[in-house]
Every structure is written in C-alpha cells, then in structure tokens.
Amino acid sequence: MNHIQHNQIVNFIWGIADDVLRDVYTRGKYRDIILPFTVLRRLDALLEPSKDKVIEMHEQLNKLKIENQSPQLRKVSGYVFYNTSKYTFKKLLNDPANIRQNLENYLDGFSSDVQDIISKFKLRNQLDTLEEGNITFPLIEKFCSSQINLSPVAVKDKDGNIVHEGLSNLGMGYVFEELIRKFNEENNEEAGEHFTPREIIKLMTHLIFEPVKNKIKEGTYLIYDPACGSGGMLTEAEHFALEINPKATYHLYGQEVNPETFAICKADMLIKEEDPEKIAFGSTLSNDGFPKLKFDFMLSNPPYGKTWKVDQDSIVDSKTKEILDSRFSVGVPRVSDGQLLFLMNMVSKMKVDSEIGSRIASVHNGSSLFTGEAGGGESEIRKYIIENDLLEAIIQLPNDMFYNTGIATYIWVLSNKKEERRKGKVQLIDASSIYSKMRKGLGSKSNELTETHIQQIADAFKDFQQNEISRNFENDDFAYWSITVERPLRLAWQLTEEKLSAIEDTDYYLPVLKALQKQFGTAVQNDFNQLLSALDTQLKKLSLKWKPKEKKTFLDALSWRDEEAQPVIKKQDKDEVIYEADPELRDYESVPVKQNVQEYFEKEVWPFVPDAWIDHSKTVKGYEVSFTKIFYRYQPLRSVATITEEIMQLERETEGLLNDIIA
C-alpha cells in the first residue's frame, strides 16, 4: 500500500468526524462512530458484488425452510460472513426518510460473527443519537463518497484508467491502526495504550522466522498474539511467513480485552477468511482463550506499566497467596505491572514435540530486565527463562519509537530449540543508535527504522555477532547471589526508675529493678549479656514467672543501641559464639554467581565492618540484565580550556544585552 493512498483515506475518514459529528458528539466520542462505520463500510464494499446472489439464495432457502443457511450463504458471498438484508450502504441513501429503520434492518441482516463485532462496538446504542442529531444520512453518504475506496477492487474511469487503487487487507489494517492512534492521541490515552509501529513488527518477524526459514515445511503452523489489539502483528507475521514458504498453511490466533480493538481485529480476520473463533475476547491473564493449544510462533507487545489487579483473584489466592494458575506457577510480578505475565503465558504455550519448537518475540520496557529483588516474582521469572535456556537474545530499540511513549523498549527473543552455538548463551544487541529521524513526528514517535536498519539488526542477531553493538554472554553472567549481611546488636543499659517509668504498670516491674540495682548499681553498662543472665537469676530468686513479652518490655525500657557496647550473644557453645543480629544494621549485597561469595565478602565488606557476617540461610539467587552497564560508553569530560572558551563566547554574544533591555 502506498503512503499517498493511505494518507488520503485516513485524512478523509478523519475529516468525516469534524464535518458530520462536530455538533452532536464531543471529540472524545468521535471514535465511537467513526471506527465501527469504517469497519462496516469495508465489509459492505466486500459484499457488494455478491449482494444480489446472496439475497436470491436466502429467499430460496427460506422457501425450503432451511434454518442453518450459513454454509450456502458463505459460499455465495465468497467470505465467511454475509448480509441478508436488501440494503447496502449506497442503497440506504435511496430512502432518506426511513434511513434509521433501514439501517437497523441492514445491521440485523449480518451473519453472527459480524453481529458480535457490532455488539462489541455498542453501535446500536448510538442510533438514537445519530437520528436525533439528524446526521445518519450525511454520515453514510460520506462513507460512500467516490473520493475514497475501501474496497479491495480498484476503481476505474470509463476509459479503464485506475482512479483509486484497491485497498488490500494489509492496507486496511494500516488505516485502522492509524485512525486508532490518532484517536488515542486526541484523547491523551496513557502510555501503555499504544500500537506497535510496523517497522518494529517487521523486525520481530525477522527475528522469529529467519533463523528457522529452512525448516518451515509445507505443513500447518500456528501464530499467536496474547495481546493482539487490532491484529497488526498477526497480519504482518503471516505476510512474512508466506514470503518464506507460500506453500505452508498458517493459522492466526489472538486474544484482546478491549472490545473496540477486538471488533476491528475480528473484522480483519473475517475479511482474510480466517476463522473468527481464533480471536478470543477477554483478558488473557484471567481467562485464557486457548488453554489447550501450543503455538509455533508467538509475537506480542503486551501492556507494560499497567496494573493486573483486575485479574489478580483469578491468578493468586487472596488469603493463602498461593498461585492458582499453572501458567504463572514460577512467580508473579508486582500487581502494578503485568507485562511478564504475558511473557510467561506464551512460555506455557511453547511446543516441545516439533523440529523448530516454538519461537517468541515480545516487546517490553526496561523494568522486565531488572525490576524486583532476588526471590521476588520478576526475578524468579527471569531465572526460570534463563535457567531453562529459553532466552536467545534481547534487543534494545531506539527511544521515541512508539506513538504514545518515548521510553526505552526491548525485544525479548525466546526459543526452546536453540541452535547448538546458542545453547547456554544469551545475545544482547544495543540497537539504540540505529534509526533515522522522521521528517514529521507522530505523537511521541520521532524515530523510525528503515529496511536497512531492520536488516542490520536482524543480521547482527542471525549471525550471532560479537562487536560493539552485539555481545554474547553465558547464562550465568546474569545470575547473582543476594546475600544478607548481618551485624551484631550492641546495647547499653542503665537500671534507673526514670527509664522504667516510660512503660505502663511500672510498679509491676519495680521489685526486679530494685534487686538488679543492688547487684549493678545505676551506672551505664555496656554488656547487655550480663543483664540478660542476671534477670533470669533474679526472677528465679523472687519466684516470678514473666512471659516473654513482659521480659522484652522490661529490657527494652532499660536499654538502647550503642555502637561502643558489647555485642549481644544469641547462642554460645564451646566452639562458636552466635550474636544477635541488629535489623537496623542489616544490609544486602549482590555477588555475581561466577564470583566466590566469601572472597567477595572478605574484600568488599570486612574492611569496612569487621564484625559483620553472612546469614547463609537467607541467600537467594537472582537474575537481572543491565544494558546500561554492559554497553556503557565513557564520555570524556570537557577540558577546562574548552569550558572557559564557551563561557567567554557566551559573554561576547550577550555583551550589551542588559543595557539594551534597560534602555
């Protein structure tokens, strides 16, 4: 599809909103009309050539009292959908006085799959408003304009010259996504609600298909997107796969939670004669649309930085915190960001019994790389993926690549059938500087990838390059031990009535205090171990049986932290003394797995805190990927001479400016 045709169609449809809807709908509501009518007009254009034959067949089947007419009507229409009303968009214009009634009749005539699309758009809820605003006729008239062609068949003049090229399914997908992008931008949609630019999708298709292109036979392959939006990734993936092997059969599966984009995606599948039941509606996280299927290729740009709280009860038991869904048994991320759940959903659907296994390309922001402590959900997910040798590569994309956000993004590439040279390894590619500036930005998108850029990145991946932008690591290079560094609790103490008065029921504790004062006096002491031993002795002498809570209350009132005091002993035998740890001094260190923990501790910790020790019972293995550290490029500081010259130049440029302003 050429850009001129694309822009003409988008601009014309966008203009309909201002021309027709302005005084009836607020700008935020334009999409509620424009998007469903764009879908309907596309379907209408496809069905126009076979309309009369469908009606004729429908009447014949009615006479024969055949209830299930779908197989015959689909065959006649040439698509997996049809419309049995006598109307088309153009025929609705023949009876302006009854256009509301006839439009309803037209909508009712669609087959069940299209009815689902109409329902998800909630289009029938808008008919009263259209009628009251007296804009039903001009709206339909605009969509029937000869200035645009939403049909796949080219429009020619009387001499046979093409006036408007036909609009392919791929081209229609571009139109839908551009309209939605513009509406999102108009409504200030949040950053997570964005569509993936086609050049990024193309790069993803290169990453998952090219390494196995020689292994794709004439069989059947399943392609899946768990957050499919309007279906752009599925469409582009199929397009690329067919170029690799046009004799193979590809089935597209997807799931989408937004009713509007689900409707557009389903319409796109209908037009491509794909089974519309392969596009599931609802949340992938809480209601998996394809729980029993495994897929060959999976692509996705799941929402990131977006809460999954609405799905939480289906995934985690609120009382026991037990994970209920086996897809996420490894662990769950914090509830404020569910992007890694989508990745684990795809991992759960990888094939193990085929030659190529399964390949995944998924877009994420930086938090998936490093957020979460060792033992936490995010780290455990990374641990599972890397230790099971599923991660082939992570590619950092340039900033400002998406329409509604300029943040750094990364493509994760996973495979459960790695080629030999990749086994036990992960490739990191820094493609952040590989881009071209756009002549005119689109929202936050000011950078783009050309075909050359896409091929450059794909080649770096495919060739397993080792250079300035591509580096290969062993799996363990991303693993670390999170060690807990403890220091002893040191308490000073003093046996005075003043300190004891800070607690309730002072009189209850006073006899014990008096007995201890006879032994130690009232001076400040720095060995808390003496007080602990003496307290038990005095309680026994006084025949008192204090509860542990009462002991703690008494001791806490009389003691305080003091770094000069003796460490408090927790346990002691002839071979070892174990000290009580001070939680306020507790610290954590991350030690690379390939480094000896004790050596690290003795070198990096002991010189500064010689009384510290490692609590090995709390040591946890974690995983993180730090692109910033790995691809850090030192930028030398400017010299004093250079800075001085710049200051002098600024002074020369502003000389006399103050006088001019005052004058």
GUSENU-280979 format. One record per residue (C-alpha): z, y, x. Coordinates in pm, whole numbers, padded with zeros to 5 digits, always signed. Layout:
REM residues N
ZYX ...
REM end
This chain:
REM residues 663
+00000+00000+00000 -00099+00337+00146 +00158+00615+00166 -00054+00864-00027 -00074+00634-00330 +00296+00555-00302 +00398+00921-00287 +00169+01018-00573 +00318+00755-00803 +00679+00830-00707 +00632+01206-00740 +00458+01170-01076 +00729+00945-01221 +00999+01167-01074 +00827+01462-01240 +00846+01294-01581 +01222+01338-01574 +01201+01715-01530 +00907+01753-01769 +01043+01544-02058 +01415+01473-02018 +01546+01806-01891 +01685+01947-02218 +01804+01613-02358 +01967+01439-02061 +02174+01563-01769 +02020+01498-01426 +02272+01222-01361 +02140+01031-01663 +01765+01057-01587 +01766+00714-01422 +01888+00551-01747 +01545+00628-01895 +01304+00654-01605 +01382+00320-01439 +01358+00095-01749 +01043+00270-01871 +00884+00230-01526 +00961-00143-01541 +00826-00174-01898 +00509+00016-01820 +00445-00212-01522 +00494-00523-01737 +00282-00362-02009 -00001-00293-01766 +00002-00656-01653 -00008-00790-02010 -00276-00552-02145 -00579-00769-02050 -00447-01077-02233 -00279-00895-02523 -00526-00990-02798 -00536-01355-02695 -00154-01377-02689 -00131-01235-03042 -00401-01474-03162 -00222-01773-03010 +00112-01654-03150 -00033-01639-03503 -00187-01985-03470 +00143-02133-03350 +00327-01966-03637 +00090-02125-03886 +00160-02461-03725 +00534-02382-03748 +00584-02445-03376 +00914-02292-03270 +00901-02328-02891 +00591-02124-02818 +00679-02017-02464 +00468-02274-02270 +00150-02188-02461 +00206-01811-02464 +00287-01802-02094 -00032-01988-02020 -00237-01743-02227 -00070-01431-02084 -00115-01555-01729 +00250-01479-01646 +00591-01635-01707 +00655-01361-01967 +00468-01223-02269 +00489-00989-02568 +00406-01099-02921 +00417-00756-03091 +00088-00588-03180 +00176-00290-02963 +00117-00182-02607 +00235+00148-02461 -00101+00305-02541 -00111+00168-02896 +00233+00315-02964 +00074+00657-02924 -00159+00591-03220 +00122+00633-03472 +00346+00924-03361 +00530+00943-03694 +00666+00589-03661 +00696+00567-03284 +01071+00491-03288 +01031+00195-03526 +00720+00070-03347 +00891+00098-03006 +01173-00123-03131 +00917-00371-03262 +00746-00362-02923 +01073-00429-02738 +01159-00714-02975 +00826-00879-02900 +00905-00955-02537 +00998-01305-02422 +01359-01393-02345 +01351-01312-01974 +01233-00959-02041 +01492-00928-02318 +01755-00990-02053 +01606-00708-01844 +01606-00470-02143 +01966-00567-02217 +02084-00504-01859 +01924-00158-01872 +02101-00097-02207 +01775+00058-02315 +01823+00014-02689 +02134+00233-02662 +01905+00520-02562 +01660+00506-02855 +01868+00730-03084 +01897+00997-02815 +01522+00983-02748 +01450+01017-03120 +01699+01299-03176 +01552+01487-02881 +01201+01425-03015 +01088+01303-02673 +00992+00938-02738 +00623+01023-02780 +00587+01258-02479 +00780+01010-02262 +00547+00719-02341 +00246+00948-02320 +00342+01047-01967 +00371+00683-01859 +00023+00617-02000 -00127+00907-01804 -00457+00850-01627 -00307+01026-01323 -00121+00710-01216 -00198+00340-01216 +00092+00095-01240 -00147-00196-01292 -00244-00432-01009 -00609-00379-01108 -00794-00082-00961 -00914+00192-01199 -01283+00278-01159 -01501+00555-01296 -01825+00495-01486 -02014+00467-01158 -01785+00194-01027 -01602+00412-00778 -01229+00346-00738 -01023+00631-00883 -00684+00467-00842 -00614+00162-00631 -00431-00128-00790 -00057-00138-00731 +00048-00466-00569 +00382-00634-00632 +00496-00525-00288 +00384-00170-00361 +00568-00171-00692 +00881-00278-00508 +00844+00023-00278 +00810+00252-00579 +01122+00111-00745 +01331+00143-00432 +01216+00497-00360 +01299+00603-00716 +01643+00446-00695 +01701+00609-00356 +01614+00949-00499 +01841+00896-00798 +02125+00781-00572 +02079+01088-00356 +02071+01309-00664 +02395+01158-00790 +02570+01162-00450 +02621+00785-00453 +02871+00651-00199 +02750+00544+00145 +02772+00172+00071 +02525+00204-00218 +02205+00226-00022 +01884+00036+00014 +01762-00118+00334 +01460+00059+00487 +01158-00167+00503 +01126-00146+00881 +01476-00291+00918 +01389-00571+00676 +01076-00638+00879 +01284-00662+01195 +01517-00907+01019 +01224-01124+00913 +01103-01136+01273 +01449-01244+01386 +01487-01534+01145 +01131-01662+01114 +00961-01615+01452 +01188-01845+01659 +01101-02139+01428 +00749-02045+01321 +00603-02355+01486 +00846-02574+01291 +00764-02436+00945 +00556-02710+00785 +00376-02738+00451 +00697-02821+00267 +00927-02616+00046 +01169-02356+00180 +01444-02165+00002 +01510-01798+00082 +01834-01636-00035 +01995-01292-00054 +02350-01281-00198 +02338-00903-00250 +01971-00875-00339 +01958-00532-00506 +01607-00479-00637 +01475-00772-00432 +01321-00591-00137 +01449-00833+00125 +01333-01137-00069 +00988-00988-00122 +00946-00887+00242 +01077-01224+00365 +00831-01417+00151 +00547-01188+00261 +00627-01250+00629 +00680-01624+00581 +00343-01662+00409 +00176-01498+00706 +00334-01762+00932 +00231-02054+00712 +00046-01977+00387 +00041-02348+00301 +00419-02370+00275 +00599-02305-00055 +00879-02051-00066 +01130-02011-00348 +01328-01687-00372 +01693-01685-00477 +01924-01389-00511 +02230-01252-00683 +02310-00896-00785 +02613-00743-00951 +02462-00410-01058 +02291-00450-01400 +02024-00191-01329 +01907-00323-00993 +01939-00681-01122 +01698-00590-01402 +01448-00445-01157 +01476-00748-00929 +01430-00989-01217 +01125-00794-01336 +00981-00816-00986 +01034-01194-00985 +00865-01224-01326 +00566-01030-01201 +00540-01256-00895 +00562-01560-01125 +00884-01668-00958 +01143-01847-01169 +01363-01561-01303 +01657-01801-01328 +01668-01794-00948 +01806-01440-00968 +02169-01464-01079 +02365-01180-01234 +02727-01109-01140 +02949-01092-00836 +02855-01333-00560 +03215-01332-00436 +03391-01430-00759 +03109-01607-00944 +02870-01785-00709 +02536-01818-00885 +02422-02113-00671 +02731-02315-00578 +02544-02638-00505 +02239-02507-00319 +02173-02482+00053 +01911-02243+00190 +01671-02240+00483 +01658-01864+00537 +01909-01602+00432 +01890-01224+00464 +02131-00965+00333 +02263-00614+00360 +02598-00659+00184 +02805-00357+00083 +03040-00251+00360 +03347-00036+00341 +03369-00137-00025 +03670-00300-00188 +03660-00655-00324 +03980-00608-00524 +03798-00683-00850 +03713-01029-00707 +04050-01092-00543 +04211-01306-00814 +03919-01550-00800 +03950-01587-00424 +04322-01565-00343 +04623-01677-00547 +04821-01358-00602 +05158-01539-00578 +05114-01803-00309 +04839-01618-00116 +04655-01950-00099 +04277-01917-00067 +04124-02068-00381 +03752-02059-00295 +03646-02308-00027 +03370-02072+00090 +03639-01847+00231 +03893-02104+00349 +03871-01975+00707 +04033-01645+00606 +03971-01328+00410 +03937-00972+00537 +04145-00682+00411 +04076-00603+00047 +03921-00265+00128 +03609-00418+00286 +03440-00739+00171 +03129-00749+00390 +03244-01051+00593 +03298-01247+00270 +02925-01220+00201 +02855-01350+00552 +03087-01649+00502 +02923-01716+00166 +02593-01753+00350 +02752-01967+00620 +02877-02201+00347 +02517-02245+00229 +02363-02346+00561 +02160-02667+00570 +02260-02931+00822 +02009-03204+00745 +01681-03032+00829 +01492-02976+01153 +01538-02600+01156 +01877-02595+00984 +01946-02251+00841 +01889-01904+00982 +02073-01590+00872 +02018-01219+00933 +02286-00990+00790 +02343-00616+00830 +02698-00491+00892 +02877-00183+01012 +03095-00179+01322 +03415-00293+01155 +03286-00651+01133 +03276-00659+01513 +03634-00567+01593 +03850-00482+01290 +04160-00692+01237 +04420-00836+01469 +04414-01186+01616 +04510-01431+01345 +04401-01191+01071 +04116-01263+00831 +03841-01070+01010 +03926-01218+01350 +03952-01568+01204 +03605-01532+01051 +03461-01422+01386 +03649-01709+01552 +03501-01965+01313 +03146-01836+01353 +03159-01817+01733 +03357-02136+01799 +03119-02330+01576 +02835-02187+01787 +02662-02025+01489 +02613-01675+01631 +02283-01628+01815 +02276-01252+01850 +02398-00913+01733 +02160-00618+01749 +02286-00261+01735 +02047-00041+01538 +01997+00333+01592 +02214+00568+01389 +02069+00758+01092 +01852+00466+00982 +01974+00444+00623 +01915+00683+00336 +02277+00743+00239 +02471+00688+00561 +02429+00773+00927 +02689+00530+01068 +02620+00267+01334 +02489-00061+01194 +02433-00407+01340 +02223-00711+01253 +02401-01045+01295 +02169-01340+01357 +02314-01686+01288 +02173-02037+01326 +02321-02385+01304 +02034-02535+01502 +02027-02327+01820 +01764-02397+02081 +01905-02553+02397 +01914-02237+02610 +02117-02053+02345 +02385-02316+02296 +02730-02181+02372 +02591-01831+02417 +02559-01504+02226 +02298-01237+02292 +02382-00870+02242 +02097-00620+02212 +02156-00247+02223 +01860-00104+02033 +02043+00220+01951 +01796+00428+02152 +01481+00255+02028 +01346+00473+01747 +01125+00765+01651 +01235+01081+01477 +01090+01119+01129 +00884+01427+01060 +01085+01478+00743 +01418+01312+00685 +01510+01125+00368 +01872+01187+00288 +02072+01070+00590 +01772+00883+00726 +01614+01082+01007 +01514+00796+01241 +01269+00510+01192 +01135+00202+01369 +00763+00176+01433 +00580-00156+01456 +00602-00121+01834 +00979-00075+01818 +01019-00375+01591 +00816-00592+01827 +01008-00463+02131 +01342-00559+01977 +01208-00889+01844 +01067-00977+02188 +01399-00900+02357 +01561-01144+02115 +01291-01409+02119 +01261-01411+02498 +01640-01419+02544 +01602-01125+02780 +01865-01017+03029 +01823-00649+03110 +01957-00301+03040 +01938-00334+02661 +01988-00709+02626 +02274-00912+02770 +02368-01276+02721 +02726-01398+02712 +02918-01720+02678 +03106-01765+02351 +03442-01741+02529 +03357-01394+02658 +03453-01257+02315 +03780-01452+02288 +04121-01323+02385 +04486-01422+02363 +04706-01182+02174 +05042-01220+02349 +05373-01084+02225 +05571-00909+02498 +05944-00901+02429 +06221-00705+02599 +06593-00772+02565 +06808-00596+02316 +07062-00377+02503 +07360-00248+02308 +07653-00030+02399 +07958-00024+02172 +08285+00152+02102 +08588+00048+01895 +08684+00365+01705 +08786+00433+01345 +08530+00714+01338 +08238+00475+01388 +08378+00225+01140 +08415+00498+00877 +08036+00510+00842 +08043+00192+00632 +08187+00123+00288 +08517-00057+00243 +08643+00044+00586 +08990-00093+00511 +08845-00445+00486 +08736-00434+00850 +09025-00230+00989 +09260-00521+01084 +08990-00677+01302 +08913-00341+01461 +09282-00288+01548 +09305-00634+01703 +08997-00572+01918 +09125-00229+02022 +09434-00395+02170 +09201-00607+02382 +08937-00350+02485 +09076-00009+02400 +08850+00265+02262 +08628+00342+02563 +08250+00297+02551 +08149-00052+02662 +07805-00171+02778 +07827-00552+02747 +07779-00643+02382 +07816-01012+02465 +08190-00955+02523 +08227-00807+02174 +08043-01098+02013 +08270-01354+02180 +08588-01157+02115 +08501-01103+01747 +08481-01476+01676 +08813-01530+01857 +08994-01257+01661 +08857-01376+01327 +08992-01720+01401 +09333-01580+01501 +09351-01373+01180 +09232-01671+00971 +08940-01466+00837 +08606-01615+00738 +08345-01342+00738 +07999-01403+00604 +07708-01340+00846 +07625-01023+00653 +07980-00891+00699 +07968-00962+01072 +07641-00776+01101 +07773-00476+00908 +08075-00454+01139 +07878-00491+01462 +07601-00253+01358 +07857+00017+01282 +08014-00006+01627 +07701-00044+01846 +07385+00140+01942 +07081+00087+02163 +07131+00186+02525 +06878+00106+02797 +07158+00105+03057 +07360-00161+02871 +07362-00530+02949 +07103-00746+02765 +07234-00930+02461 +07239-01307+02511 +07097-01514+02224 +07143-01859+02379 +07262-01987+02712 +07290-02320+02886 +07334-02420+03248 +06962-02387+03325 +06845-02096+03115 +06956-01775+02953 +06762-01661+02644 +06806-01298+02546 +06791-01141+02201 +06458-00958+02162 +06458-00592+02065 +06194-00549+01788 +06169-00178+01863 +06053-00253+02217 +05815-00533+02116 +05460-00485+02242 +05132-00674+02229 +04872-00735+02496 +04519-00872+02467 +04428-01104+02752 +04071-01237+02788 +04067-01614+02740 +03897-01659+03074 +04188-01487+03249 +04517-01659+03331 +04779-01519+03096 +05073-01549+03337 +04882-01385+03620 +04781-01101+03387 +05141-01061+03274 +05282-01052+03626 +05021-00798+03736 +04993-00571+03432 +05337-00589+03266 +05617-00686+03503 +05569-00394+03747 +05650-00156+03461 +05903-00357+03258 +06057-00625+03485 +06293-00751+03212 +06005-00844+02976 +05891-01193+02882 +05618-01358+02672 +05711-01520+02342 +05457-01801+02363 +05532-01918+02008 +05360-01603+01881 +05047-01623+02096 +04731-01614+01884 +04364-01647+01975 +04138-01370+01852 +03773-01267+01875 +03607-00927+01888 +03278-00781+02009 +03285-00441+02174 +02937-00294+02209 +03086+00032+02337 +03249-00135+02638 +02962-00370+02714 +02683-00112+02703 +02883+00185+02825 +02674+00416+03040 +02861+00655+03264 +02763+01016+03215 +02850+01210+03532 +03042+01532+03480 +02858+01854+03536 +02936+02028+03862 +03149+02343+03876 +02846+02533+04003 +02640+02427+03700 +02913+02524+03453 +02964+02860+03631 +02592+02934+03614 +02585+02856+03241 +02877+03091+03178 +02709+03367+03379 +02386+03314+03185 +02572+03347+02853 +02734+03667+02976 +02394+03810+03071 +02249+03714+02730 +02538+03878+02541 +02570+04184+02762 +02582+04494+02545 +02604+04291+02223 +02957+04414+02145 +02851+04775+02196 +02555+04725+01963 +02780+04579+01694 +03035+04863+01721 +02763+05124+01727 
REM end
